[in-house]
Amino acid sequence: MKKLWAIGLSATVLLAACGAEESAEPAEATTGAEGSEDNKEVKRELMKFYMSIPNAINAVDGDLNTFEMNQAEGTLPEGEELQAMKDAAITSANEAAGAVDALEIPEVLEDQKEQIETAFASIRESYEIKAEELTKDASFEAADVKFSEADAQLNELLEEQDLAASSIYNEVSQ
């Protein structure tokens, strides 16, 4: 429920930023200006695509989030129950990496494709690190750094389009 609330809040903020910018432009300036229409299409598709990223991850990362939450609260079980929880979290981390791989970049974002793919590589690596760490001592610091790199890259894309920055990490870690 918290994830949905965070995603909804992020979407509202980002869409409000888009709407405020669009309504600030006079109608005469946008009619007949093909470049402006292309830019609006890029913004619109970037927003939809950006919101699809945490949605895809959240669909499969529940067990990983449960493990991380219990770890942070110091309430991890012991023995076989802990191992079962780790195994489920590993599967969840691998599925999250796969969910990112499955996302298709819209054609209208062709100019941003390289940056998006670089960010996706960082997200995928973050989940791979988490899966590996779950077989050891489960320290996710390196994975969090990788995810932060992806957030920074994606935020750069948003800001280039005059959209509000956000954090996918916050949206998938709850």
N, C-alpha and C positions, 0 to 999 in steps of 0.2 A: 504494500500500500504506500509505503514511504517512497518507493521508486517511482510509482505513478505520479505521486504528488510532486516530486522533484522534477520529473520530466515535464509535467504540465506547467509547472512554474517556469522552467527554462523556456519552454515553447512560447508561453505568454510573453515573457520578456523579449525574446528574440523577434517574435511576430509584431510586438508593439514597436520595436525599433524599426522594423521594415515598414510598418504602416505609417509611422510618424514621418519617415523619410518620403514615402510615396505621396502622402497628403500635403507635404510642404512644397511639392513641385507644382507649378501652374499647369493646367491642362494643355495649353498651347505648346509648352516646352516639350511635352512628351509625344504629342501627335506628330507623326511623320519622322520622328527621330528614331531610326532603326537601331542605332547603337544603344540608345537609352532602353529600348524594348529588350534588346539582347541582354543588357545588364540586369534588367528586372527579372528576366527569365533565369539568368545565372543565379541571382540572389534567391529566387523562389526555389529553384532546384537544389541549391546548396543547403538551404534551410531544411527542406524535406529530407534530403540525404543525410544531413548531419543528425537529425532526429531519429533516423532509422538505425544509426549505429548503436546507441544505447538500447534501443528496443530489441535489436537482434541479440545483443549480448545478454540483456536481462532475461531473455527467454530461456537461457541455458545456464546461467551462472549462480543459481540459487544455492546449491550445495557449497560452492566456494565461498559465497558471502556468509553463509551460516558458519562455516569453519572460521573465517576471519573474524566474525563478530564474537564468537565464543573464545577465540584466542585473545582478542583484545580485552574481553571481560574477565579473562582468567578462568573460564568455566568449561574448558575442554575436558571431555571424559578421559578415562584411562583404558589401557589394555585393548581388547578386541573392539570395543565401541569406538575408541579413538582411531584405530586402524580403519574401521569401516567408514568413519567420517572423513578421514584423509583420502581413502580410495574414491569416495563420492566426490570430494573436492577436486581430485586430480582429473576425474572424468569431466567434471564441470569446467575446469580450466581448459582442458583440451577442446571441449565443445565450444567454448567461448572463442578460442583461437580460430576454430573452424567457421564459426558464425561470421567473424570478421572477413575471412577469406571468401565467404559466399556472397558478400555484398557486392552488387554491381554498380559501378560508377556511371551515372547518367552521361549520355553523349554531350549534353550541353556543358558539362564540367570538364571537357577535354583539356582545356588550358590549365586546370588545377589537378589533373590526374596524377602527375608525378608527385606532387606534394601529398595528395591523399594516399597514394600507395606507400610513400615513405612513412606517413603516420600509421597506416595499417600495419606495416612491418614492425613498428615499435610496439603497437598494441599486441600483435601476435607474439612477439618476443616476450613481452611482459607476462602473458599467460603461460608461455612455455617455461619461463623462469619459475613461476608459481607452481606449476605442475612438478618441476624438478625439485624445488624446495620442499614440497610436501612429502617427498621421499626421504628428506633429511630433517633439519631442525625447523623448517617452515619460517624462515626469515624472508620477508617479502620486500625488503628495502630496495634491492636492485630492480625488482619488478616494478615497484612504484615509481622509481626514477624513469624507467623506460616508458611507462604510461604517461608520466608528466611530459616527456618529450613529445609524445603523440598529441597530447592536449595542446601544447604550445604550437605545434605545426598546424593543427586544425583551427586554433584560435587566430592564427595569422591569416589563414584563408578567410575566416569570418570577417576579420577587421579590414582586410583588403576590399571587401564588398560593403563596407560600412555597416556591418552587423555587429551586434553585441557579442562579446566573448562569453564562453560558457565553459563547463568542465564535464566532459564525458566521464572522467574518473569518478566524480562525485555522483553522477547519475547511475553508475553501475556498481558502486561500492556500498549501497544501502540495502 
